[in-house]
Amino acid sequence: MATITSQSTRTLPPDIEIARATKMLPIDDVAAKLGLAGDLEHYGKYKAKIPLDVYHRLSGAPTGKLVLVTAITPTPAGEGKTTTSIGLADGLNRIGKRATVCLREPSSGPCFGMKGGAAGGGYSQVVPMEDINLHFTGDLHAIGLAHNLLAAVLDNHLHHTNELRIDPRRVTWGRVMDMNDRALRNIVIGLGGASNSLPHESHFDITVASEVMAILCLSESVQELRERCARIIVGYTRQKKPVTAADLKCHGAMAVLLKDALKPNLVQTLEGNPAFVHGGPFANIAHGCNSVVATKLSMRLSEYTVTEAGFGADLGAEKFLNIKCRKAGIKPDAVVIVATVRALKLHGGVPLADLGKPNIEALDKGVENLKKHIENIHRFGLPVVVAVNSFSQDTQEEIAFIQDKCAYLSVKIVPSEHWGEGGRGAEDLARAVVEVVEHTKTDFSLLYPDTCTLWQKVGIICREIYGATDVLADKALRDRFHAAQEAGFGELPICMAKTQYSLSTDPGLKGRPKGFDVPLRDMRVAAGAGFVVVLTGDIMTMPGLPKVPAAEFIDINEQGEVVGLF
C-alpha cells in the first residue's frame, strides 16, 4: 500500500516559532497590494484598521469572486479549516490571482482553553500571530464593554425608578467576558442590601456569543450599528412587552464604544498577502462568520476573496448562507469543504490512537459524513471542492477510495500540502477552485424563504441539513415560538445553537447518524442582530475550560517572548 510523499512528514517547529521567524512586510506594503496605501489607521508596524469612508467610497466598485471554506463535522483529529483558508489564499496568489483571506478574530477563551492559538498553522498562518491571538486591536474588548454597559444601565434602571416596569424575573440580558468560565453560567446579582440594586438571577456568556458581536459583524455603518443596538431586547414587563436598549436610551453610548471596532483589521499571511481579520462570533452558538464589512471590502479590492465559516458545514456554512448572505446580498461562487483522512476514519469508529493505520472499512463509514456535507452545500445550488488536508500517514488507496465514494456527487477532491509547504503546497487546490469558479454556473438559493414561520424554518434546518426525523419541544416553548411570530419576528432567519461534534444534538453520534430527533431547549429573539437563536440539546453559551487548559503551557520567557501559544 503506497504512502503519499508529503511535506507533512517533516516535523515542523511550533507555530509560534514559525511565525516569529518570518520577516513581515510593513503594513503599508501589504495595503499597497490592495491599492490602499495612505488609507490606514496604524496599530503599530504590522496591523492597521481601514477607515469606513474607504469602504463606502468603494461601494460601487465591481466585486471579485467569493470562496467559502467550511469543513466536515469537527473531530479531535483536527481538520485545519483556518489553515486551509490561509493556504488557499496564498496558493491563489502564487498562481497569479489577486487573493485576500477574510477570517474571524480568535477568542481568548479557546486560546487559553482547548486550542491554543487560532491564526492558522504550520506555514499557512496570519501574522503577527501573537497579537492576533491575544488583544489584537481591542475589538473584543470594545464589544464586551458595550454589552456590559447595557447590562449596567439595565440594572441601574431597576435599582432606581423602574419606570419601564421591567419584570426582574424576565430580564434576558446578562453579561459577557472573553474567557471560558463555567462558574459564571448562572449567577445571582444585587446581593448585599438595598444599596446594591435589586437581587435577581443573571448569567454570563462568552463575548463572542454576544448579540453585540453579531450586530457588529452584520452592520455596514455606524448608523446601522446604532439602529441595531437600539433594537436589542433586554427583558420584558409583567405584561410580557419587550423592553429594548432604545427604551433605556443606551444604544447611542454603545455605538460610541463600537465605532472603531467596526473598522476592519488588515494584517498579512506568512507570504505577505493581505488578510482581513475582523469579528469573531462562534458558529455553534452564534452565526460564525467574519464581518460583512471585511468580506465586502475584500471583494471590492481582490480578484478572489477566501473566507471561512466556523465548525462544520451544518453550522457555520448553513448560517453563512442563510443569515449572512441573506442580509448582506452576497453569495459564494464556490465552497471548499475541508476534510482529513484521519478525521473521516474517526467518524468511522477508529480510536484516536489508531488513526495513523490504514482502515478502508472505517473510512467507508466515515466518508458518509463528508457526503452529507457535500449534499447540504449542493442543496444551496453551489459547487463544491473537497480539500483533503494531508498527513504523512495518508495513502494513495485511501485518497482514491474517498474520490470513488464521492464520484456520484461530481466534486473535485484535492489533497493539499499547505500546512507543510504554505502556498506552494496549495497550488493544486487553488487551480481546482479557479477551474470550478470560472467554469461552473451557480444557482444559489436560500434554504427557506422569509415567509416560512419560525417553527417551519427550524424544521427545515433540522430535517434537511442535520438529517433529523423530527423536532421536539414542549408546549411552553412552542407557545414562545408562536408569540414571537405574532410579535412580528416571523420573517427573521434562524440561528441554531447546536453541538459542533455531530450532525445530531448528541456529540457521541459520529459519521452520518439517522433516525434521531432534535430536542429544542430554548429560543431567544436577537432583534438587533436580526435573527432568532434556537438552543438545542445541552449546548452552552459560556464554555468551560478543559481539565488541562492550554493556559498551563503559555508563558513568557526571560527575553520577554511569549511561549506555548500553539
N, C-alpha and C positions, 0 to 999 in steps of 0.2 A: 504494500500500500504506500504510494508515493506521498512524501511530505512536501508541502509547498515551500519553496525557498522564500524566506520572509525576513525583512529587516527587523521584524518583531522578535527574532531570535536573539538580537542583541540585548544586553542588559543596559538600559539607559540610566543616566543619573536621575535623581529625583526631579520632579517638575520644577520645583523652585530653583534648583541649581541650573537647569537648562535655561530658564527664564533669565536668571541673573547673569548668565554668561553671554547672553545675546546683546549685541550693540544696537540699541534702539535709535530710530530716527527722531530728530526733533519733531514735535507735533505739527509745526508749521509745514514741514516737508511732507508729512502724511496728508495734511489738509490740502496741500497743493495738488496732490493726485486727484482730488475731488473738485479742483477749481475753487477752493475756499480759502486760499491764502489771504490773510488780513481780516478774516471774518471770525476770529476765535476769541473766546474768553478763556485765558490760560489758567490752568490749575497746576502750575509747575512746568517742567520742560516737556513732559510726555503725556499730559492729559489736557483736554480742553472741552468746554461746552460751546455749542453752536447757538448763537442768538436766535430767538424765534422770528425776528424780522427776516433772517435769511430763509427760513422755512417758508414764510408767507410770500417772500419775493419770488420764490421758485414754484409757486403753486400752479402756474400754467405750463411748466416745463414738461416735455414728453417723459414718459416713465419707462424704465427698463424692465427686464424680466424678474419675476419673483419666484424663488425656490424655497419651499418649506421643508425643513428637516424634522422628522419625527422618528419614532422607534417602535420596536416590538414591546410587549409588556416587560418592564424592567425586572432584573434579577440581581442577586448578589454577585453574579459573574461579571456584571457590567456590560454595557452596550457601547458607550462612547459617543453619545449624540452631540454634545457640545464640541468635542474633539473633531468629530466628522464635519460639523458645520464649518469650523475654522479651516480644517484641511481642505475641504471642498472649495472654499473661497480662495485660498492660496493656490489650489490646483487650477481653478478657472483663470486666475491672473497669469499663471505660468503658461497656459495655452493661448494667451492673447486676449482674454476677455477682461474688461474692467469690472472687477467684482468687489463688493463690500459685504462683510458679515455683520448681522444685527443680532445681538444676544441680550439676555436679561442680566441684571446685576445680581451677584451672589448675595445670599442672606447669611448673616453671621451664625444663625442657629445651626444650619447644616455644616458650615465651615468648621465650627468648633465641636460638632456632634459626630455625625456618621461619615461625612465625606472628605473632610479636609478642604482643600482649595476647590474652586469651581470655575476656572477660567480656561478649560481645555486640559490637554495632557500631552506628554512627550514633546514632539516637535510641531504640534499643532496647538498653540496657545495664543491667548491675547495677553499683552503686557502694557503697563507694568503690573505683573501678576500679583505682587503683594498688595499694592494699593487697591486693585480691583476687588480682591477678596476681603479686604478689611474696610476702611471707612470710605474709600474712593473719593467721590466729590460731595459726599454728605447727603445724597438724595434720600436714602432710607431713614436717616435721622430726621430730615425735614418731614417726611411722611408720618413717622411716629409722633413727632411734635404736634403736627396739625391734628392728627387723630386724637391725641390725648388732650389737646386744648379743648376740643369739642366735648370730651368726657368731663373735663373740669368745669366748663361753663354749664353743662347739664346738671352736675351735682350742686353747683353754686345756686342755680335756679331753684332746685329742690330745697336747698337749705334756707333760702330767703323767703320769697313770697309764693313760689309755685303758681304764678298767675295763669300758666297754661294748663293747670290742673293735671299734670303728668301723674300717672299711677306708678309709684315706685316699684310695684310688682311687675309692671310691664315695660320697664326700661330695657332696651335691647342693645344699647351702645356701651361696650366695655372699654377696655384699654388695650394697648399693644406694646410689645417690646421685641427687639430684633434678636431674640435668643430663645432656644428651646428651654422651656421651664414648666414641666407638668404641674408643679405645685401651685401655679397661678391660674390653672384652667377654670376653677370655680372658687370664688372668694366672697367674703362679706366685708363691706366697707362702711365707713361712717361710724365706727365704734368709738367709745370714749366720752360720750356725753353730748349735750345739745350744741356745744360749740364746734363739734366735729362733723356736722351735717347729719343727714337722716340715714340711719342704718338700713342697708338693703343689699341684696345679692348682686354680684357683678362677676366679671370674668376677664381674662387676658387672652388675646390671640397673638400669634406671631405677626410682626409688622407686615410681612409680605402677603398675609391673608386679609389685611385691612381693605375695606371698601375704598379708602382714600388712595391706596396703591392702584386699584383697578381704575379709579377715576383719573388719576394722573396718566395712566397708560392708554386711556381711551380718549383723552382730551387733546385738541389741536390748537388751543389758545388759552391764555389766562382767563379770558372772559368765559369760555366754555367750561373750564375747570371750576371757576367760581359758581356758575349756574348749577353744575353737577353737585358740588358740595352743598349748595342750598337745598337740594332735594333729598339729602341723606335723612333717613328716618331713624330717630334716636330712641323712640319709645311710643307709648300710646296712653291716652287718657282712660279714665274709667269707662267712658263710652266707646272705647276702642277706636278713637280717632287718632290718626298718626300725627306725631309731633316731629318737626324737621329742624335741621340746622338753621334754616332761614327763620323759623319761629323763634329760635334762640339768638338770632342776629349774630351768628358766629361765622358764617360762610365767608365773609369778606376777610376776616383775620386769617382764616385757614388758607385762602388764596394767597395772601401776603407771604405766609410761611412757605408756600409751594411754588412761587413764581420762578425761582431759579432752578428748582428741581425739575421743572417741566422742560428745560432746555436739554437736548440730547447730548450725551457724552461721547467724545471722539477719542479713541486710543488706536492701537495697531496690533497686528499679528506679529509673530516672531519673524516673518518675512517682510515686515514693513508695509503691509497692506492695510487699508482703512478698516476700522471696526467701530461700530456704534454699540455701546453697552449701556442700556438705559431701561429702567423699570425692572421689577422682579417679582411679579405675582406667581405663587405656586399654582401648579396645574391640577393638583388633586383637591385643592380647596379654594382655588380662585381660577381665573381664566388663562393663566400660564403663558403669556406672550409678552414680548418686549413692547415698547411704546409705539403707538400709531405714528407719532411724530418722527421717531427714528426710522421706522420702516419706510414711510413715505418719502422722507428726506433722502434716504439711501436710494430709493427707486428713481428719484429725480436726478440723482448725481451719478448713478452707476449703470453699467450695461446689465449687470446681474447683481441682484441682492439675494443673499443667503440668510435665512432666518430660521430659528428653531422654535418649537413649541414643547413645553415640558412633558416629561414622562412618556407613556406610550401614546399611540395614535388614538386610542379610545378616550383619552383625557385631553392632552394639550392640543392635538390636531383637531379633534372634534370642536373644541372651544375656539380655536383659531378660526375655523371655517364658519361656525355657526354664530359666533359672537363678534370677533374682531373684523372678519371680512364683511359681515352684515352691517356693522356700524361704520366702518372706515371706507367702504366702497372699493375694496381691493380683492384680488383673487390670485392664488398661486398659478404659475404656468406649469409647475411640476412639483411632485412631492417625493422626497428621498426618505425611505424607511431604513433605519439603521438596525442591523442585527449582527450577532456573532454566532459562530458555530457552537461555542461554549454555552451561550445563553439558551440556544434552541435545544441543546441536549439536556440542560437543566429543566426546561419546560417539559421535556420528555421523561423526566423522572430520575435522571442521573444525579447522584450526590455531588456536592460542590468539589469534594476532594478528587473525584474521578473524571472531571470534565476534560482533562487532557488526553484521555484514551478514546480512540475511535469507537463509535457506537451508533451504527446506522439505524438500529431498531429504535433507540431513543430519539434520534434525530427525526425519524419518521413521525413520531408522536408530537415532538416539539415544533416541527415546521408548521403544524396546524395553526399555531398562534400567529406566525408570520402571515399565513394565507388569510386569516381573518382580518388582520390589519390592512392588507392589500385590498381585500374586498371592500372594507369600510371606506378607504380613500376612493376607490372606483365608484362607490355609491354617490360621491360628490361630483362625479364626472371629470376626475383629474387623473393624469398619467402618473405612474409610479416607477421609480428606480430604486432597487434594493442595494444598499451599501453594506457589504459584509466586512466589518471591521476585523482585520486579520490578526490572528495569533499564530505563534510558531508551530503549535500542535495541529493546526488545521491541515486536512489532507485534500488532495485533488478529488478523491472519491466523495468526500463529504460535500464539497462545494458543488460538484456535478449533481449530487443527489438533490440538494436544495433547488438547483436550477431545474432539474427534471420534475420535481414535485410541484413547482410553481409555473411550469411551462404553459399550462392552460390559461393562466392569468395574463399572459403576454407582457411580462415585465422584464426589464434588464436587471440581472443580478451580477454585481461587480465587486470582486474583492478589492480592498483598498488598504494601502500601507501608510496612511498619513501619520499615524502615531509615531512610527519609527523614522519616517522619511520626510515628514512635512508635506508641502505642496507637491513635490515631485512624486510622492507615493500616492497622491490623489488624482494624478493626471488622467488615468483611465476612467475614474469616476466622473471627473469633470467633463470629459469628452462624451460620456454616455448621457449625462444630464443635458448638455448642449444639444446633442442629437435629438433627444426626446422633446426638449423645449421647442426647437426650431422645426421639427417635422411632425408634431402631434397636435391635432386640433383639440382644444379643451371644450368641454360642455359643462362648465361649472354650474351647480345648482345647490342651494341650501338644503339641509336635511328636512326642514319643516318650514312652512310659511308663518308669518306673524299671526295670522288669523286662527291658527290652531289654539285651543285652550291650553292653559299651563299644564293641566293634567295630561292632555294628549301629547304635548311636547316631551314630557318626562317619559311617557310610554314609548314613544318613537325612539328616543335615545337608548332606553334600556333594551328594547327588543331588537332594533336594527344594528346598533353599534356594539352593545355588550353581548347580544345573543340570548337575552333572558326570556324566560317563558311568561312571567307575569311581574307586576309591580305591586308591592304590598304596603298599605298604610292604614292606620286606624281611622275611625270616623272623625276624631278631633282634628287630625292632620288633613284629612280630605276636606273638612269644613274650612280650614285655613286656606287651602288652595282655592276653594270656591269664593271665599271672602276677598282674596287678593284679585281674583278675576273680576269680581263685581266692583272692586275699588278702582278699576281702570288700569291694572297692571298686566292684563291678559296678553297683550301683544309683545311683552318682553321675552327675550330668549332665556333659556335655562342654562345655569352654570352648575353642573353636577359635581358634588364633593364625594369622591369615592376612593377606595384604596387603589394605589398605583400598581400593586403587585399581582393583580388578577383582572381578567375581563369581568369577573363577577365581583361581589362585595366581600367575598371570602378570600383573604390573601393566600390561603393554602391551596386554592384551586388553580393549578398551573395549566399551561397549554391552552386549549380551546374548550373550556367547560361548557356543558349543555344541560338543559333541564333544571336550571336554577331560577330562583326568583330574586328580585331586588327589593329588600326592605328599606323603606324610607323612614328616617328618624325625625327630621325637622325640615323647615323651609324658612327662608328669610328673603324679604324683598329688599334688594340693593338698588333703591330708586335712583341714587346718584350715579352709580355705575351703569345702570340701565339693564339689569338682568335679575333673575330670581335664583338664589342659591338654594339648592336642594341637597341636604345631607343624607347619606346612605350608610347603612351598617354602623361600624364603630369609628368612623373617620373623625379625627380631631383637628381643630383649627389652631391648637397650640401643641406642637410636637414635644416629645420628651427627649432627653439625652440618653444615649445607649449606656450599657454598663461600663464600658471603657470609652469615654468620649475622645474625639480627636484632640481636644484641648490639652490632654495629658502629654501630648507629644510636641505641642507647639511651644516654642521658647525663643529667647533672644540671647545670642552669644556675646562674648566679651567685646567683639568688634561692632556690636550694635546691629547685627544681621538677624533677621527672622529665620528660624529653622523649624522644620517639621510641618510646614504648611503645604502638605501634599507632595 
